[in-house]
Amino acid sequence: MNALLALLLLALSAAQPSASTFAEAAWPTPDPASAQTTRLGRYRISYAPSLQPIEINRIHAWVAQVMDADGNPVAGATISITGGMPDHDHGLPTAPRATTYLGEGRYLIEGMRFHMGGAWEVVLNVKSGAGDDALSIPLDL
């Protein structure tokens, strides 16, 4: 019985895709042509929401790709997310955070949600060896 259970577990683990395969298949890839330069020019960031179009009041993820000023992927950065609705003077309704480094300068940002339509601003704050900088992304939902 133990041998059968061990064989079953081995077969199931072999059938599972690796974490990198899952990451590649599950998340959108930002278009480098859409990259925007951060405020101080240290980074170029492109992003892709997992929902196209972004839906009101639905939790979703983004993938942000961070490149340095020379176009090289930035690994090991700390990314924090802030923002809100400037016209309503309130922040984001959730606390999104960069949870996973996906490779090639790409970071998974989980917990994005916009609870109403209107003008939003999402700020990606990046810290790495090249210094601190931020990108403000205006959205009209």
Order of alpha helices (4+ residues) and beta strands (2+ residues): alpha-alpha-beta-beta-beta-beta-beta-beta-beta-beta-beta
